[in-house]
């Protein structure tokens, strides 16, 4: 399966800066447990409050996410 390039949304320089920032978060921040020996991993954690059925948010119920790449 070959990717289809539609358009360039950021410059290569911006992509490199973003990768550095995300890798720093893995190496020194909350993503440290996603480190893999022999690879430079970059990633971002996320936390969101769970919406209550009647509106507002549920107490102490969260949706956690992580996206990363090497």
C-alpha positions as CSV (number, residue, x, y, z in Angstrom):
1,X,0.0,0.0,0.0
2,X,1.6,3.3,-1.1
3,X,0.7,6.5,0.6
4,X,-0.9,9.2,-1.6
5,X,0.5,12.7,-1.0
6,X,-2.3,15.2,-1.1
7,X,-0.5,18.4,0.0
8,X,2.3,19.5,2.3
9,X,0.8,20.9,5.5
10,X,4.0,21.9,7.4
11,X,7.6,22.5,6.3
12,X,10.3,19.9,6.8
13,X,11.9,22.3,9.3
14,X,8.6,22.5,11.4
15,X,8.3,18.8,11.3
16,X,11.8,18.4,12.6
17,X,11.2,20.9,15.4
18,X,7.9,19.2,16.4
19,X,9.6,15.8,16.4
20,X,12.3,17.2,18.7
21,X,9.7,18.6,21.1
22,X,7.8,15.3,21.2
23,X,10.9,13.2,21.6
24,X,11.9,15.5,24.6
25,X,8.6,14.7,26.2
26,X,9.3,11.0,25.9
27,X,12.9,11.3,27.2
28,X,12.2,13.7,30.1
29,X,8.5,13.8,30.6
30,X,5.4,11.6,31.1
31,X,6.1,9.5,28.0
32,X,9.3,8.0,29.5
33,X,7.7,4.5,29.7
34,X,7.3,4.4,26.0
35,X,11.0,4.4,25.4
36,X,12.3,1.5,23.2
37,X,15.9,0.5,23.3
38,X,17.6,1.3,19.9
39,X,14.9,3.8,18.8
40,X,14.2,7.5,19.3
41,X,10.6,7.6,20.3
42,X,8.4,10.8,20.0
43,X,5.0,11.0,21.5
44,X,2.2,13.0,23.2
45,X,-0.1,12.1,26.1
46,X,-3.6,13.4,26.4
47,X,-6.3,13.5,29.1
48,X,-10.0,14.5,28.7
49,X,-12.8,14.5,31.1
50,X,-15.7,12.1,30.3
51,X,-18.9,13.9,29.5
52,X,-21.9,13.0,31.6
53,X,-25.1,11.8,29.9
54,X,-27.2,14.8,31.3
55,X,-24.5,17.4,30.6
56,X,-21.3,18.4,32.4
57,X,-18.6,16.0,33.3
58,X,-18.4,12.8,35.3
59,X,-16.3,13.1,38.6
60,X,-12.9,11.4,38.4
61,X,-13.6,9.6,35.1
62,X,-11.2,10.4,32.3
63,X,-10.3,9.3,28.8
64,X,-6.5,8.8,28.4
65,X,-4.7,8.7,25.1
66,X,-1.2,8.4,23.8
67,X,0.1,8.7,20.2
68,X,3.7,8.1,19.3
69,X,6.2,7.2,16.6
70,X,9.8,6.1,16.2
